[in-house]
Amino acid sequence: MEENDKRRPITIGVAGIGGWGKNLARNFDELPDADLRYVCDVDPGRLGQARRQHPTAQATPEFRLLLEDPELEAVVIATIGSTHHALCKAALEAGKDVFVEKPFALKSSDAEELVRIAQERNRILMVGHLLEYHPVIERLRQMIVGNELGRMYYIYSQRLNLGTVRHDENALWNFAPHDISSIMYMLGRRPTDVSARGQSYLQRGIEDVVFMTLNFGDEAMANVHVSWLDPHKTRRITLVGSQKMAVFDDGEATEKLRIYDKGAHVNTDYNSFAEFVGLRFGDITLPYIKSGEPLRVECLHFLDCVRRRARPRSDGWDGLAVVRVLEAAEQSLKRRGEPVHLTWEDEIL
Ligand SMILES: NC(=O)c1ccc[n+]([C@@H]2O[C@H](COP(=O)([O-])OP(=O)(O)OC[C@H]3O[C@@H](n4cnc5c(N)ncnc54)[C@H](O)[C@@H]3O)[C@@H](O)[C@H]2O)c1
């Protein structure tokens, strides 16, 4: 973007106008700082719908047209995961800034290649780790940084549902990018080892349910339970610290965050076993958190990064870190839960 073009809306094309891509197209069409120029989908039915919803944008089944338009600055990719690497690579090589949905790529070598191309060509590359833009996750991160929960003991997250059974990826790759990215964002750290167990009940080789454990090198640990074969629709993250505990329930319409002033400590001076552990039951508080669609916050962040040539919060390195954890979890799944060790270069920490 040229210096004298600073207030002109950023030109955007969205590829993949399916269940999720239509939300991205809607947001970019509504935001004054964006100019939605293209909607692209290979499915004629979905393309027709997108054409009706975004009459001022050009509707095309050909991704190539977006890349060939010299006036188009940024491409948003919301196609299925197996296509992300090829489309993202083509867009970066055509000189476009890119917002790509999770999972960033299906192999860490592919993710590394995309990070390298973006760096070489000085392109903005952002991955759709939506929860990193959720105001409750931001509040929890600040509480952890400010030591309000005390020492972090453990986190567990549940992303469960009955339905949305995919045949192109398992429940781990479909749901867990959100849990992995938000846990790493809140803790400000990468895991040192990963183990996972899961089962395929509906389709051979595609796990419907996965239990994944992340260790963080000290006593902090996290467990992620994902499933599309569960009676409850659940999107909940629980954090247990030495001083306080917190529950983020994204299924709640308004009261999404509860802080429990509860804890336990070991007494050094005790006469009986009953006195050995002291339990503390305090208030439960519901902090006011200004609501807002996290997707809108995420879209605004992308536009801001494109305009200022700034590094996105969920940039390619963050995307690569999540893919590495997923890949390690996948290896562990194949080895019936054996822990897989992870090491991180400085750039990705
Ligand atoms: N961030 C989030 O919270 C969130 C939520 C849901 C889905 N997603 C992600 O968004 C992506 C899309 O998911 P979905 O549920 O919308 O899937 P979907 O199958 O409903 O939609 C994908 C669309 O991409 C189109 N498509 C496929 N290849 C294409 C190509 N080469 N060019 C143009 N269009 C193409 C398909 O025709 C389809 O309409 C996935 O990566 C998914 O993981 C993210």
The ligand as an SDF file (V2000), in Angstrom:
LIG
                    3D

 44 48  0  0  0  0  0  0  0  0999 V2000
  -12.1350  -19.9010   12.7770 N   0  0  0  0  0  0  0  0  0  0  0  0
  -13.2250  -20.6110   13.0300 C   0  0  0  0  0  0  0  0  0  0  0  0
  -13.8310  -20.4960   14.0930 O   0  0  0  0  0  0  0  0  0  0  0  0
  -13.7180  -21.5830   12.0000 C   0  0  0  0  0  0  0  0  0  0  0  0
  -15.0070  -22.1170   12.1020 C   0  0  0  0  0  0  0  0  0  0  0  0
  -15.4250  -23.0030   11.1260 C   0  0  0  0  0  0  0  0  0  0  0  0
  -14.5760  -23.3630   10.0970 C   0  0  0  0  0  0  0  0  0  0  0  0
  -13.3220  -22.8300   10.0570 N   0  0  0  0  0  0  0  0  0  0  0  0
  -12.3720  -23.2070    8.9850 C   0  0  0  0  0  0  0  0  0  0  0  0
  -12.8000  -22.5870    7.7840 O   0  0  0  0  0  0  0  0  0  0  0  0
  -12.5060  -23.4380    6.6670 C   0  0  0  0  0  0  0  0  0  0  0  0
  -13.7860  -23.7140    5.9140 C   0  0  0  0  0  0  0  0  0  0  0  0
  -14.6710  -24.4260    6.7350 O   0  0  0  0  0  0  0  0  0  0  0  0
  -16.2090  -24.5560    6.3620 P   0  0  0  0  0  0  0  0  0  0  0  0
  -16.8660  -25.2180    7.5100 O   0  0  0  0  0  0  0  0  0  0  0  0
  -16.7310  -23.2540    5.8710 O   0  0  0  0  0  0  0  0  0  0  0  0
  -16.1210  -25.5850    5.1430 O   0  0  0  0  0  0  0  0  0  0  0  0
  -17.1480  -25.7430    3.9390 P   0  0  0  0  0  0  0  0  0  0  0  0
  -16.8540  -27.0780    3.3480 O   0  0  0  0  0  0  0  0  0  0  0  0
  -18.5340  -25.4090    4.3880 O   0  0  0  0  0  0  0  0  0  0  0  0
  -16.7170  -24.5860    2.9230 O   0  0  0  0  0  0  0  0  0  0  0  0
  -15.5600  -24.6430    2.1460 C   0  0  0  0  0  0  0  0  0  0  0  0
  -15.8890  -23.9900    0.8160 C   0  0  0  0  0  0  0  0  0  0  0  0
  -14.6670  -23.8870    0.0560 O   0  0  0  0  0  0  0  0  0  0  0  0
  -15.0190  -24.1280   -1.3150 C   0  0  0  0  0  0  0  0  0  0  0  0
  -13.7900  -24.4830   -2.0370 N   0  0  0  0  0  0  0  0  0  0  0  0
  -13.0610  -25.6250   -1.9580 C   0  0  0  0  0  0  0  0  0  0  0  0
  -11.9540  -25.5460   -2.7630 N   0  0  0  0  0  0  0  0  0  0  0  0
  -11.9880  -24.3250   -3.3290 C   0  0  0  0  0  0  0  0  0  0  0  0
  -11.1320  -23.6360   -4.2450 C   0  0  0  0  0  0  0  0  0  0  0  0
  -10.0220  -24.2160   -4.7140 N   0  0  0  0  0  0  0  0  0  0  0  0
  -11.4580  -22.3900   -4.6120 N   0  0  0  0  0  0  0  0  0  0  0  0
  -12.5770  -21.7890   -4.1570 C   0  0  0  0  0  0  0  0  0  0  0  0
  -13.4530  -22.4050   -3.2940 N   0  0  0  0  0  0  0  0  0  0  0  0
  -13.1480  -23.6310   -2.8900 C   0  0  0  0  0  0  0  0  0  0  0  0
  -16.0490  -25.2160   -1.2520 C   0  0  0  0  0  0  0  0  0  0  0  0
  -16.8300  -25.2940   -2.4300 O   0  0  0  0  0  0  0  0  0  0  0  0
  -16.8820  -24.7890   -0.0300 C   0  0  0  0  0  0  0  0  0  0  0  0
  -17.9670  -23.9620   -0.3940 O   0  0  0  0  0  0  0  0  0  0  0  0
  -11.8580  -24.7030    7.2520 C   0  0  0  0  0  0  0  0  0  0  0  0
  -10.4740  -24.5730    7.1790 O   0  0  0  0  0  0  0  0  0  0  0  0
  -12.3400  -24.6920    8.7020 C   0  0  0  0  0  0  0  0  0  0  0  0
  -11.4460  -25.3690    9.5710 O   0  0  0  0  0  0  0  0  0  0  0  0
  -12.8850  -21.9370   10.9740 C   0  0  0  0  0  0  0  0  0  0  0  0
  1  2  1  0
  2  3  2  0
  2  4  1  0
  4  5  1  0
  4 44  2  0
  5  6  2  0
  6  7  1  0
  7  8  2  0
  8  9  1  0
  8 44  1  0
  9 10  1  0
  9 42  1  0
 10 11  1  0
 11 12  1  0
 11 40  1  0
 12 13  1  0
 13 14  1  0
 14 15  2  0
 14 16  1  0
 14 17  1  0
 17 18  1  0
 18 19  2  0
 18 20  1  0
 18 21  1  0
 21 22  1  0
 22 23  1  0
 23 24  1  0
 23 38  1  0
 24 25  1  0
 25 26  1  0
 25 36  1  0
 26 27  1  0
 26 35  1  0
 27 28  2  0
 28 29  1  0
 29 30  1  0
 29 35  2  0
 30 31  1  0
 30 32  2  0
 32 33  1  0
 33 34  2  0
 34 35  1  0
 36 37  1  0
 36 38  1  0
 38 39  1  0
 40 41  1  0
 40 42  1  0
 42 43  1  0
M  CHG  2   8   1  16  -1
M  END
$$$$
